[in-house]
Amino acid sequence: MYLKRKIYSKLLTNLKNNKIIILTGARQVGKTSLMKKLLEKVDNGKNTAFIDMDLTSNTEKAENLDKFLDFLILNGYNKKLSRFYVFVDELQKAKDIAGIFKNIYDHYPNIKIIASGSSSLSIKNKIKESLAGRKFIFEIYPLDFEEFLIFKQDKKAREYFKNIPKLKNSEIELPYKLNQYLEEFLIFGGYPEVALSDDIEIKKRLLASIFDLYIEKDIMIFSDIENIPAFKKIIEILAVNNGQMINYNRLAQEAGIHNKTVRSYLSLIENTYITKTIRPFYSNKNKEIIKTPKIYFLDIGVRNYFLNNYSEIKKRIDKGQIWETYILQELIKNNFDKIKFWRTKNNQEIDFILEANKTIPLEIKYKSQGEIKHLKTIFYFLKEHNLKKAYLLSKNYNKEINKDKRNVLCRVGVNFVDGLKK
């Protein structure tokens, strides 16, 4: 049974236009499943072709345009068809695929291409120039918490989740079952196969296999990294320091590599969807730290794998880091792409600043009672930047706090995304 992802409807809509659809994201996040569901949807699988470039025998079919067209013809393509859909999995394995896609888009208007790839860097290098104006790129991430509940197939828990923003009391205690699912999500993350298993040991093995495949398929093949132990060491250090400001020199010393190499590794780790770099927000360069970024993991389960720590949240000394990472992941997975943090030389700090049509400060606390110490910096920031509204996102507190005609909305971070969009 196919469990629907949020992005599926958007992909389905985009099947109607002529643009090449490219799905990119980490391995095992569900790109292939999405493509196969789309394949079933169009003409009930008729007038379609699917090719997996992970198989060496299939890469030969994409050595040039004629060979690729022959593959399509063998699968039923002809120019008289109103539309023929081609699904290409792991496109980065085919060397000249961008040129082939360009020729098909320009000269075969009844062919619609849907492709996927696991490395954004590799895909960008292949398609950036040759497919300019011809493609739509969709980034596929691990499940967000709402999708996680869909995969658990628990209607009552989903109902609880949807009703969280409607609650009136200031002190919120999550329903037992919803809290259980949240705890599981904060420990093992949102990779679909991991989410579908209820066995803790299997979850751990699945997370280990995801990383092994990542090293084997994305790093050893598509990068020139020779010092794999140092590369792994960098990821382990990032896991310990998740959400902290990066010290490149210290990373280089601990991994035993050059500072320049560290920066190269960090770029590769981000472009293969393991981490996300958050850069500083600034308006006054003399007062704010403007150069050093923070790095977060894009999946909590992957981070816990590198820590080798699957302990209950209540026993974790890093529960604040985990909650902060959860909030960031929910933002990214729900298309908030302009996210920064704010910190001054006086150590005033706000966890996240959303920049879109308006600037929205977000303070993140695992547990809160709306203490004034959590709000002083927010109100200062609002005043300094002439803003009216900010959020404090915790697991348990739900109240609106006003000062000088400025508002801090304390909201339960379990389900907060729609509130930010209003």
Salt bridges, closest charged atoms under 4 A:
GLU40 OE1 - LYS37 NZ 3.94
ASP54 OD1 - LYS93 NZ 2.27
ASP54 OD2 - LYS217 NZ 3.63
GLU63 OE1 - LYS67 NZ 2.55
GLU90 OE2 - ARG27 NH1 3.21
ASP106 OD2 - LYS102 NZ 3.39
ASP106 OD1 - ARG134 NE 2.98
ASP144 OD2 - LYS6 NZ 2.58
GLU146 OE1 - LYS6 NZ 2.97
GLU147 OE2 - ARG5 NE 3.00
GLU159 OE1 - LYS156 NZ 3.51
GLU183 OE2 - LYS395 NZ 3.42
GLU184 OE2 - LYS152 NZ 2.74
GLU184 OE2 - LYS203 NZ 2.69
ASP198 OD1 - LYS152 NZ 3.10
GLU201 OE2 - LYS204 NZ 3.49
ASP218 OD1 - ARG27 NE 3.33
GLU254 OE2 - ARG250 NH1 2.44
GLU312 OE1 - LYS314 NZ 3.91
GLU312 OE2 - LYS315 NZ 3.34
ASP318 OD2 - ARG303 NH1 2.83
ASP318 OD1 - ARG316 NE 2.88
GLU349 OE2 - LYS294 NZ 2.43
GLU355 OE1 - LYS340 NZ 3.25
GLU363 OE2 - LYS365 NZ 3.60
GLU371 OE1 - HIS374 ND1 3.20
